[in-house]
Amino acid sequence: MAPSRNRNRSKPLAIGAAVAAAAVLLGVVSYTATKPDGRDSAATAEVSSDPQADVYSELAKLARRDAGDTLAQGRADAPVVLIEYADFKCGYCGKFARDTEPALVKKYVDNGTLRIEWRNFPIFGKESDAAARAAWAAGQQGRFWQFHAAAYADGAKEKGFGDARLKALAEEAGVEDIARFTRDAGSEAAVKAVKKDQEEAYRLGATSTPSFLVNGRPIAGAQPAETFTEAIEAAAETVKTQKAQKTGKTKTGTTGKTDEAAK
């Protein structure tokens, strides 16, 4: 993890005033996770536990829930959405991808509880940006997650993300049309897609990778698996409770009308 540059972070999101508070919240969490105090940044990363339900509900709206999103996995209507802002040159992002994410997929994505939405957040220069566009291009042929696995494989980052290396990763990921992959990676559409994700992260106040939102709750850093497990299960329980309350109110309201009409 490393602090990101400050460009574009002054632009406001258009999803509600609560996001201003959330930007400060996520920024503080991200900074605390990476502050230069001489300790392991992953070990000192913090998770927001401030019960600001209004802020979290606003941040939860950032979930796109697009069934056609090739940079996402899991049901579009899953009760919990984990949004990840990450960089392919980030070592801690790789640690999460290798050590934590597969278990989350097996335990929560496969049973319909969780949806994971990827956001490209390149902060380490030209190769980061090139890798982000390449990943997007792989996604255009339905091979994003395979490219993601190849790019985050142990030792992959050290080989760099030059043009030849990105092509090799695409081939490893099973991208069928490499000529199209190359065109797509260099296209204006790829530039716009990456920029959209990157600016979203900056506007939220993210200052490091990886940064996460679990139904709007900010988490910074490659936290232990149990941190994500707790956040996912808490979010799922909250959604379940809210649905039960809503159903109860609906039934009560219907019964009330029926009783009144019977009088």
C-alpha positions in Angstrom: 0.0 0.0 0.0 1.1 3.5 -0.6 -0.4 7.0 -0.5 -2.0 8.1 -3.7 -1.7 11.4 -5.5 -4.2 14.1 -4.7 -5.6 14.9 -8.1 -9.3 15.0 -8.7 -10.1 14.5 -5.0 -11.8 17.9 -4.7 -14.7 17.0 -7.1 -17.9 16.1 -5.2 -19.9 13.0 -5.7 -23.5 13.6 -6.7 -25.1 10.9 -4.4 -25.8 13.0 -1.3 -24.3 15.3 1.3 -23.5 12.3 3.5 -20.7 11.4 1.2 -18.7 14.4 2.3 -18.5 12.9 5.8 -17.8 9.5 4.3 -14.9 11.0 2.3 -13.3 12.2 5.5 -14.0 8.9 7.1 -12.4 6.8 4.4 -9.6 9.2 4.1 -8.8 8.9 7.8 -9.0 5.1 7.6 -6.8 5.0 4.6 -4.2 7.3 6.1 -4.1 5.4 9.4 -3.5 2.2 7.4 -0.5 3.7 5.7 1.0 6.4 8.0 4.8 6.2 8.1 5.2 5.2 11.7 7.7 2.4 11.0 5.3 -0.4 11.6 3.8 -2.9 9.1 1.1 -0.9 7.3 -1.1 -3.9 6.8 -0.9 -4.8 10.4 -1.9 -1.4 11.5 -4.7 -0.8 9.1 -8.0 0.1 10.7 -11.7 -0.6 10.0 -14.3 2.0 10.4 -16.8 1.0 13.1 -18.5 4.4 13.5 -22.2 3.6 13.3 -23.0 6.3 10.8 -25.9 4.5 9.1 -26.8 7.4 6.9 -23.2 7.7 5.6 -22.9 4.0 4.9 -26.3 3.9 3.2 -25.1 6.7 0.8 -21.8 4.9 0.1 -23.7 1.7 -0.5 -25.3 3.4 -3.5 -22.0 3.3 -5.3 -22.6 -0.4 -5.9 -23.5 -0.5 -9.7 -25.3 -3.9 -9.5 -25.0 -4.2 -13.3 -25.6 -7.8 -14.4 -23.4 -7.1 -17.4 -20.4 -5.8 -15.5 -17.5 -8.0 -16.5 -15.4 -6.6 -13.6 -17.8 -8.0 -11.0 -18.7 -11.4 -9.8 -21.8 -12.6 -7.9 -25.5 -12.0 -8.2 -26.5 -8.4 -9.1 -29.1 -8.6 -6.4 -26.9 -10.1 -3.7 -27.6 -8.5 -0.2 -24.0 -7.5 0.3 -21.7 -5.8 -2.2 -18.0 -5.5 -1.6 -16.4 -2.8 -3.7 -12.6 -3.0 -4.0 -10.4 -0.1 -5.2 -7.1 -1.6 -6.1 -3.9 -1.4 -8.2 -2.2 -4.3 -9.9 1.2 -3.1 -8.8 0.1 -3.0 -5.1 1.6 -5.8 -3.1 -1.1 -5.7 -0.5 -3.8 -5.9 -3.2 -2.0 -9.0 -4.4 -2.0 -10.4 -0.8 -5.7 -9.9 -0.5 -6.3 -11.4 -4.0 -4.3 -14.6 -3.1 -4.9 -15.1 0.6 -8.4 -13.7 1.3 -10.6 -13.2 -1.7 -10.8 -16.8 -2.9 -12.2 -17.9 0.4 -14.8 -15.1 0.4 -15.9 -16.1 -3.1 -16.3 -19.7 -2.1 -18.1 -18.9 1.2 -20.3 -15.9 0.2 -20.3 -15.3 -3.6 -21.1 -18.9 -4.5 -24.2 -19.0 -2.1 -25.5 -15.7 -3.4 -24.8 -13.6 -0.3 -21.9 -11.5 -1.7 -21.2 -9.6 -4.9 -17.7 -8.3 -5.5 -17.3 -5.2 -7.7 -13.8 -4.2 -8.9 -12.7 -0.6 -9.3 -9.4 0.2 -11.1 -7.5 2.6 -8.9 -4.0 2.9 -10.5 -1.8 5.0 -8.3 1.7 3.8 -9.1 2.4 5.4 -12.4 2.3 4.4 -16.1 2.5 0.6 -15.6 -0.3 0.7 -13.1 -2.5 2.5 -15.6 -1.5 0.2 -18.4 -2.3 -2.9 -16.3 -5.7 -1.4 -15.4 -6.6 -0.8 -19.0 -5.4 -4.3 -19.9 -7.6 -5.8 -17.2 -10.5 -3.9 -18.5 -9.7 -5.1 -22.0 -9.6 -8.7 -20.8 -13.0 -8.2 -19.3 -14.4 -7.2 -22.7 -13.8 -10.9 -23.6 -15.1 -12.2 -20.3 -11.6 -13.0 -18.9 -11.2 -10.2 -16.3 -11.0 -12.4 -13.2 -8.6 -14.8 -15.0 -6.4 -11.8 -15.8 -6.8 -10.6 -12.3 -5.6 -14.0 -11.0 -2.6 -14.1 -13.3 -1.6 -10.5 -12.6 -1.8 -11.1 -8.8 0.0 -14.4 -8.9 2.9 -14.7 -6.5 5.9 -13.0 -8.1 3.9 -11.6 -11.0 4.3 -7.9 -9.9 8.0 -8.2 -9.9 8.0 -8.9 -13.6 6.4 -5.6 -14.4 3.5 -4.6 -16.6 5.1 -3.7 -19.9 3.3 -4.3 -23.2 4.8 -7.7 -23.8 4.1 -8.8 -20.2 0.5 -7.7 -20.4 0.0 -9.6 -23.6 1.5 -12.7 -21.9 -0.8 -12.3 -19.0 -3.8 -12.0 -21.4 -2.7 -15.3 -23.0 -2.3 -16.9 -19.6 -5.8 -15.7 -18.7 -7.3 -17.3 -21.8 -8.1 -14.2 -23.7 -9.0 -15.5 -27.1 -8.5 -12.6 -29.5 -5.2 -11.0 -28.5 -5.3 -8.5 -31.4 -8.7 -7.2 -30.1 -7.3 -7.2 -26.5 -4.4 -4.9 -27.6 -6.8 -2.6 -29.4 -9.2 -2.5 -26.5 -6.5 -1.8 -24.0 -5.3 1.2 -26.0 -8.8 2.5 -26.7 -10.4 5.7 -25.4 -13.1 3.5 -23.9 -10.5 1.8 -21.7 -9.1 5.2 -20.7 -12.6 6.5 -19.7 -13.5 3.3 -17.8 -10.3 3.4 -15.7 -10.6 7.2 -15.1 -14.2 6.7 -13.9 -13.2 4.2 -11.3 -10.1 6.2 -10.3 -12.0 9.4 -9.8 -14.6 7.7 -7.8 -11.9 6.5 -5.4 -10.3 10.0 -5.2 -13.7 11.6 -4.5 -14.3 9.3 -1.6 -11.0 10.3 0.0 -9.2 7.0 -0.6 -5.5 7.5 -0.2 -4.2 4.0 -0.4 -4.8 0.6 -2.0 -6.5 -1.6 -1.4 -9.5 0.2 -0.1 -12.9 -1.4 0.3 -16.6 -0.7 0.9 -18.8 -3.4 2.3 -22.4 -2.2 1.9 -20.9 1.2 2.3 -18.7 0.5 5.4 -15.1 1.5 4.7 -12.3 -0.9 5.2 -8.7 0.0 4.4 -5.8 -2.4 3.9 -5.2 -6.1 3.4 -7.0 -7.0 6.6 -7.2 -10.5 8.0 -9.9 -12.7 6.5 -12.0 -12.5 9.7 -12.3 -8.7 9.3 -14.1 -9.2 6.0 -16.1 -12.1 7.2 -17.4 -10.1 10.1 -18.2 -7.1 7.9 -20.0 -9.3 5.3 -22.0 -11.2 7.9 -22.9 -8.0 9.8 -24.1 -6.4 6.5 -26.1 -9.5 5.5 -27.8 -9.5 8.9 -28.6 -5.8 8.7 -30.2 -6.3 5.3 -32.1 -9.3 6.6 -33.4 -7.4 9.6 -34.4 -4.4 7.4 -36.4 -6.7 5.1 -38.1 -8.3 8.0 -39.0 -5.0 9.5 -40.3 -3.7 6.1 -42.4 -6.9 5.7 -43.8 -6.6 9.2 -44.8 -3.0 8.6 -46.4 -3.9 5.3 -48.4 -6.7 6.9 -49.4 -4.5 9.8 -50.5 -1.8 7.5 -52.5 -4.2 5.3 -54.2 -5.8 8.3 -55.1 -2.4 9.7 -56.8 -1.4 6.5 -58.7 -4.7 6.4 -59.9 -4.4 10.0 -61.0 -0.8 9.4 -62.9 -1.8 6.3 -64.6 -4.6 8.2 -66.0 -2.3 10.9 
